[in-house]
Amino acid sequence: MSESEIIWFIFILISGVVFLTYFIQVRRRRVKDEKRKKEAESLGTDKPLNQYPQIDYYRCIGCGACVRACPEGGVLGLVHGKATIINGLKCVGHGMCAEACPVNGIKVGLGDIKTRDDIPILSASNETNLPGIYIAGELGGLALIKNAITQGNKVVNDIIKNLGNGSSEDCFDVVIVGAGPAGLSAALTAKQHNLRFMLIDQQNAGGTILQYPRKKVVMTKPVEIPLFGWLKKHEYTKEELLDIWEEIQQKFQLKVKTNEKLENIEKMNKKYKLTTKSSTYLASNVVLALGRRGTPRKLNVPGEDKSKVMYKLLDAETYQNEDILIVGGGDSAVEAAMGLARQPGNNVTISYRKSRFVRIKTRNEQLISRMIDDRKITVFFDSNIVQIGDRDVTIKNDQEEFSIPNSYVFIFAGGEPPLPLMHKIGIKFGGELESDF
């Protein structure tokens, strides 16, 4: 065999090994994704609640760029050579998959909402079927701070276009309900254009961020806040964002009327009468920036009314040398459990009704797995709470019913979104409206 033949033989051999290795890896990944897809379908996690990647299968070339770009991990996978949704519940709408796609085969949105009974039908300007009532923020189905700020600005700009002869002493141009990112953005836009407005909230300014644990990192994307300027970073802590909201309120003299929980909105001629727990307001337009979490969902078990039962964790360092139970398996539950488990002397247990964590971010999944392996956290999957006692909690799973020592219970079972209120007002949802905007 000549020297050139030997060189070609070695080249072909190395190329074959490289190709075979690559083929095996791709094959394993695709088999794994197919298995994950079937498992997600059986658990019902493949169906998204809010926005999600909408894949054009005619354009998709199966390169996997979208899978690798997703910061949440596990949302997308490759099945039969095409990108597909694996765990739609984990998507929060960063849109990095769409940016990474080389053939523009993905867009992130709500898709067809005609059959969704939890998403209100909105016009292109986020106006509901009731003229003059708008929705901004995650109540309309889109998460992310950037979307909330953008929509808050957009709806008030649309109000300005359609505003009549202006307000009177007893009637506002617009009442904004909710002082989170969407509500604050709407208020700043209203102030920028000298509208007569009122900003109300059932809590304080901050919205959903107020419920986050201390030092929680919030992912966002660069966005311009009206009057204030740009949020340039991709990550902020809870405290950084709340400091920004506080600076905005002081700098632009935004007054938030707190402890004003909305109870009803009624049509009065061409105006709207808003009734809260303590006041009434008359407005030409209304912006609902309420968020989707609403009232914390309860377990409805004996003992849940005890003072040791809570539905949010604000400061993990407050709890030390305690027996603590976390109920739930989402990111909030897992993050609370990890924060509490890092405090001296705490014995932390999680009770989750499903067989494994299916909705959490990849980073949280990796961290919680390590803490479980290191026996810093105990988890009971496929379990439910039976009763909460003064010094213990009774738990039931498939095999048995048992009690564990307990000092505090944190319940993260999600929230009841304000959908009944919206139905009461007369706002239409998918499937209810015969004609589109």
Number of C-alpha atoms within 10 A of each C-alpha: 5 6 8 9 10 11 11 11 12 12 12 12 12 12 12 12 12 12 12 12 12 12 12 12 12 13 12 12 15 18 15 14 22 18 13 18 23 13 15 19 13 10 14 14 20 22 16 19 18 22 23 26 28 16 18 16 13 8 14 19 16 18 15 18 17 25 23 16 17 19 18 20 19 24 27 26 25 23 20 11 13 18 25 26 25 27 27 23 22 26 27 21 23 22 21 19 25 22 16 18 21 15 13 14 21 24 20 19 15 19 12 8 15 16 11 15 14 19 22 27 25 20 13 10 16 21 22 21 19 13 11 21 21 27 30 34 28 22 23 26 19 23 20 17 21 21 21 27 23 20 27 32 24 19 26 28 17 15 23 16 8 11 17 10 7 12 17 12 7 8 19 21 24 29 27 29 30 33 29 27 30 34 33 30 28 35 30 23 22 26 17 12 12 10 19 18 21 20 22 23 24 18 16 16 25 23 23 16 18 18 14 21 20 17 13 17 15 16 16 19 16 13 17 16 22 20 14 14 9 11 17 12 11 11 15 17 17 19 17 14 19 18 13 14 18 14 14 18 16 11 11 13 11 17 13 21 17 15 14 21 17 22 15 15 21 14 14 11 7 10 17 22 19 19 17 18 12 10 10 14 16 24 25 25 24 29 26 22 28 27 26 20 16 15 12 16 15 15 15 11 12 12 15 17 12 13 10 17 16 16 19 17 21 14 14 17 12 9 18 16 11 18 19 26 25 25 25 23 26 19 19 22 25 23 21 23 29 19 19 25 22 17 17 12 13 17 23 25 22 21 23 24 17 15 12 12 19 19 19 23 19 16 11 18 17 11 14 19 13 13 16 14 11 10 12 17 21 17 17 18 18 15 21 21 21 19 17 22 18 13 13 18 21 16 18 18 17 9 8 8 13 12 16 14 16 21 18 23 23 20 23 25 19 19 14 14 18 17 18 11 14 17 12 12 15 14 20 19 22 18 15 14 14 8 6 10 11
